[in-house]
């Protein structure tokens, strides 16, 4: 948790746990070569009582000769869950204090009793083992909890034996909060009627879950690297790949995909993961599912996860001039279309287009112009090389299993009103360059090309070396 020579912030609310933590770390600071800074956030929820807590912490820090930062938040009118808003405000305060004071760690006063309450609360809410790991001793953000192996009564005994004062938060007795009902009613009843060592048992459950979660995190990191595909703000995963995994691993991979798409796990519950698993269980078909700020779409074998932001999503229509020698950047995509006019000589070898799936060539003299790059539209049709007649792009999408979310920004090149080229399906037969073409317009896609790989089949009628 702490390394000699570090500068640690100590979060002190004024309550018994945080006061005990501060006195312990101050006593050990010389031995461990630590520098301490006291941090206090006044949530602005208890009026004069909150102000007195802040003054108590200020005086306590001064008595120990420690620097202190006290900040006030206004959470009285915060929407939603007030406890969650207070927790978010504290974490933001800690992040800013770490940056401002160059802190290596922030120590907070959670105890084994807090751990037991959290485990029970999350179990009753329906959490899996990730939730039952509960309060982490050390977090990636640098929050540490040195008292996590001590019970609340041990903390108070330590303070009483030394005549050390602390403040009591009046809201800790209010039945308004679920945690207080667990602390003052449910846990005492379970201790009396079921297990007098329940606090320790629940803390051991958290330890067990934490060790399992550490293993699973590494395993899901490995699976995610090979199975989750990031593409234009989306997370893709093959439904077949999910079905091949053990159920426990598949569920966690879905949870990771939802986390990556949304940017966090808030609100994601077992039922949401189960609904996605049901969507993936089908061997074919389409489907859509919305939950916890994530949109999940099924198209062919692929599941696509995107965040629901309330802002317009997807790619709007576009029309861009296609001038020989230009690089046309497609809007809202990391894809560009390179247009290069070359003379057909023995050295230029423009007919590499026949063998190279990344290059297409049009006979410049068969084009009347002007050329334009635009997105595919319903009803678009043309005759690609290898086809005996015109075909609708929608049909080509179906045959090549192009998922629905790929289609909106799908680029085509038009010559006046006629499509002469399409991504993936290549040039129109009537303008495709042959060996005898004098001038050739070489078309090359640059950037994010077919990241999902097996979603697409090869072009109809084209050989790919």
Secondary structure, DSSP 8 states (H G I E B T S, - for coil): ---TT-EEEEE--SSHHHHHHHHHHHHHHHHHT-EEEEEEEE-SSSTHHHHHHHHHHHHHHHHTT-EEEEEE---TT--S-HHHHHHHHHHHHHHHHHHHHT-SEEE----HHHHHHHHHHHHHHT--HHHHT-S-SB-TTSEE-TTTTS-HHHHHHHHHHTT------GGGG-TTSHHHHIIIIIHHHHHHHT-TTHHHHHHHHHHHHHHHHHHHHHHHHHHHHHH-EEETTEEEEEHHHHHHS-HHHHHHHHHHHHHHHHTS-TT--HHHHHHHHHHHHSSS--EEEEETTEEEEEETTEEEEEE--SS--S----EEE--TT-EEE-TTSSEEEEEEEEE--TTT-GGGGGT-TTEEEEEGGG--S-EEEEE--TT-EE-BTT-SS-EEHHHHHHHTT--HHHHTT-EEEEETTEEEEETTTEEBGGGB--TT-SEEEEEEEEES--TTGGGS---TT----
